Amino acid sequence: MIRYAVATALTIASAPLFATTYTLEPNYTQAVVHWEHLGFSTPSAMLGQGTGTLEFDQADPTKSSIKVTIPLSSLNTSVPELDEHLRSADFFDAAKFPNATFDSTKIEKGDAADRFVVTGDLTMHGVSKPVTLAVTIVRIGANPRSNLPTVGFDATTTLKRSDFGLGKFVPQVSDAIPMHVIAQAVDAKALAESEKAEAAAAAQKK
């Protein structure tokens, strides 16, 4: 009983005290990457339909945290043959490792009021590595269409793909991969209440 009480106290102490739980909106959560190809071009790819949770403390964003999962099935270069190759065992081996995940471990203030440095563990291809993202909060407020509390942010980083066992064709194809993350999240409680009200209204029409 004492151990349980101590464990509970530690859990509460480690959680953001004034954070609001937000749900990432899959249609507005994506990562765009590009790379140098043989020195002639810089192709790009998008990974989308990200899901996860943002514990956001608006008064002090450094007390926030975020967890994101992006399915590799969403990978899209606009070249079907390349998509298939990137998902194959030569690269991501998506059949064995279907998702990429990010779990923040630390958030620090950046060089402006709306900028932060977010450190966390990125896992893909069965490998976990710490990465650091430069994050800009784009907007906090009510979504003008849904009227639900929403937060949007952008993030950038550069990954070394060989760190994740994805180094095929280096150096002909660049090892360093710049990445731009776009994300939008909605207040989870407000969203649940809105969906419940919509369901009730739809049921009344039947």
C-alpha angles and dihedrals in degrees: 000000000000091000090051091050092049092047091050092049091051091049092052092045092052095049122088105264098210101027123130119216113240127186118222113239107231095208090058102037116088144134125224120199134179137187142189113259115205089320092288106089146006109227120189140209135195130217113195148166092067117182132192148098134287118199097200126191104190093188091055114010090187086075091058129100137195139201121191135182122190120186114229088215085077093062109128130178095161086246108097094198091052092047089054092048094049090051091049128094089268089073130357097002087211093184089065099030105031099171143046114212137191125196117183120227103176139014122196134180117265132208095287137036093258096043129087140172111231121193122190148136118281115198124192136139087019093298127112120203133167113250133181124219130196103224129196121191105224100188142343119198147074117328103243092223103041097023087222121139106263139176127198129192143170127215135188134194141148120238129200103222094200087064087068097045092261098114101122113145095012123180096021086058112039120262093205112078119190112212132196118196122200118191140171126185134188130209103270096213094047090047092052091049091048093050090048091052091048091050091050091049091049091050091053091056092057 
